[in-house]
Amino acid sequence: MKHDAKKDSSVKNNASESAKPTFDFKIAGVSYKIKTSHDEQTLQQLVEYVDGKVSEAMKATKNSSFQNAAVLASLNIAEEMILLKRRAQAELEKLEQKALKLAQEIENTKANKTLNVSP
């Protein structure tokens, strides 16, 4: 079975008057429906990303089931997310340290100006 990611990962909006529209999409040729508050473009990006990861996993797990490929894809996505969260947390900690250092420098500058102005 040849996989056409463009065709399979397309998202169709079945919008109605409800707060959350229903979208039809395919991942690895399997049809799904989802109600979401995300816009169609965001959902399209999500579907294409997951479809790509499942396709990669299916190639890596030759003669394996869709379920096994889906689990492998989920683990790969979770790994990416956790590593990105760690990097973001490390960057946040660096920024917090810089902000603290700058705040201390400002306080020291204020204190020095106060000492220099005193008669």
RAGI-V655542 format. One record per pair of residues at least 12 apart in sequence whose C-alpha atoms are under 10 Angstrom apart, sorted by sequence separation. I is the first residue (numbers start at 1). J is the second residue. D is the distance in whole Angstrom. If there is no record, write none. Layout:
BEGIN
i=I j=J d=D
i=I j=J d=D
END
This chain:
BEGIN
i=11 j=23 d=6
i=12 j=24 d=5
i=13 j=25 d=9
i=22 j=34 d=5
i=23 j=35 d=6
i=54 j=66 d=8
i=57 j=69 d=5
i=58 j=70 d=8
i=60 j=72 d=9
i=10 j=23 d=10
i=11 j=24 d=6
i=12 j=25 d=6
i=21 j=34 d=8
i=22 j=35 d=4
i=23 j=36 d=8
i=54 j=67 d=10
i=56 j=69 d=8
i=57 j=70 d=7
i=10 j=24 d=8
i=11 j=25 d=5
i=12 j=26 d=10
i=20 j=34 d=9
i=21 j=35 d=6
i=22 j=36 d=7
i=54 j=68 d=10
i=55 j=69 d=8
i=57 j=71 d=9
i=58 j=72 d=9
i=9 j=24 d=10
i=10 j=25 d=6
i=11 j=26 d=8
i=20 j=35 d=6
i=21 j=36 d=6
i=22 j=37 d=9
i=54 j=69 d=6
i=55 j=70 d=9
i=57 j=72 d=6
i=58 j=73 d=9
i=9 j=25 d=6
i=10 j=26 d=7
i=19 j=35 d=9
i=20 j=36 d=5
i=21 j=37 d=7
i=23 j=39 d=10
i=53 j=69 d=9
i=54 j=70 d=6
i=56 j=72 d=9
i=57 j=73 d=6
i=8 j=25 d=7
i=9 j=26 d=5
i=10 j=27 d=9
i=18 j=35 d=10
i=19 j=36 d=9
i=20 j=37 d=5
i=21 j=38 d=9
i=23 j=40 d=8
i=53 j=70 d=8
i=54 j=71 d=9
i=56 j=73 d=8
i=57 j=74 d=9
i=7 j=25 d=9
i=8 j=26 d=5
i=9 j=27 d=6
i=19 j=37 d=8
i=20 j=38 d=8
i=21 j=39 d=9
i=22 j=40 d=10
i=25 j=43 d=9
i=54 j=72 d=8
i=55 j=73 d=8
i=7 j=26 d=8
i=8 j=27 d=6
i=9 j=28 d=8
i=14 j=33 d=9
i=20 j=39 d=10
i=21 j=40 d=9
i=25 j=44 d=9
i=51 j=70 d=10
i=53 j=72 d=9
i=54 j=73 d=5
i=57 j=76 d=9
i=6 j=26 d=10
i=7 j=27 d=10
i=8 j=28 d=7
i=9 j=29 d=8
i=13 j=33 d=10
i=14 j=34 d=10
i=15 j=35 d=10
i=23 j=43 d=9
i=27 j=47 d=7
i=50 j=70 d=9
i=53 j=73 d=5
i=54 j=74 d=8
i=5 j=26 d=9
i=8 j=29 d=6
i=9 j=30 d=10
i=11 j=32 d=10
i=12 j=33 d=9
i=13 j=34 d=10
i=14 j=35 d=9
i=23 j=44 d=10
i=26 j=47 d=8
i=27 j=48 d=8
i=30 j=51 d=10
i=52 j=73 d=9
i=53 j=74 d=8
i=5 j=27 d=8
i=7 j=29 d=9
i=8 j=30 d=8
i=9 j=31 d=9
i=11 j=33 d=9
i=13 j=35 d=10
i=25 j=47 d=7
i=26 j=48 d=9
i=27 j=49 d=10
i=28 j=50 d=9
i=29 j=51 d=9
i=51 j=73 d=9
i=54 j=76 d=10
i=5 j=28 d=8
i=8 j=31 d=8
i=25 j=48 d=10
i=27 j=50 d=7
i=28 j=51 d=6
i=50 j=73 d=8
i=53 j=76 d=8
i=54 j=77 d=10
i=3 j=27 d=10
i=4 j=28 d=8
i=5 j=29 d=9
i=27 j=51 d=5
i=28 j=52 d=8
i=50 j=74 d=9
i=53 j=77 d=8
i=3 j=28 d=7
i=4 j=29 d=8
i=26 j=51 d=8
i=27 j=52 d=8
i=28 j=53 d=10
i=2 j=28 d=10
i=3 j=29 d=7
i=13 j=39 d=9
i=27 j=53 d=10
i=28 j=54 d=7
i=29 j=55 d=10
i=2 j=29 d=10
i=13 j=40 d=7
i=27 j=54 d=8
i=28 j=55 d=6
i=50 j=77 d=8
i=1 j=29 d=10
i=12 j=40 d=8
i=27 j=55 d=9
i=49 j=77 d=9
i=11 j=40 d=7
i=11 j=41 d=9
i=28 j=58 d=9
i=12 j=43 d=10
i=11 j=43 d=7
i=12 j=44 d=9
i=10 j=43 d=10
i=11 j=44 d=6
i=10 j=44 d=7
i=11 j=45 d=9
i=9 j=44 d=7
i=10 j=45 d=10
i=9 j=45 d=9
i=11 j=47 d=8
i=30 j=66 d=9
i=9 j=46 d=9
i=10 j=47 d=8
i=11 j=48 d=9
i=9 j=47 d=6
i=10 j=48 d=8
i=28 j=66 d=8
i=8 j=47 d=9
i=9 j=48 d=5
i=8 j=48 d=9
i=9 j=49 d=9
i=9 j=50 d=9
i=28 j=69 d=10
i=5 j=47 d=10
i=6 j=48 d=8
i=9 j=51 d=6
i=28 j=70 d=10
i=5 j=48 d=7
i=8 j=51 d=8
i=9 j=52 d=9
i=27 j=70 d=10
i=5 j=49 d=10
i=6 j=51 d=10
i=5 j=51 d=7
i=5 j=52 d=7
i=3 j=51 d=10
i=5 j=55 d=8
i=4 j=55 d=10
i=3 j=55 d=8
END
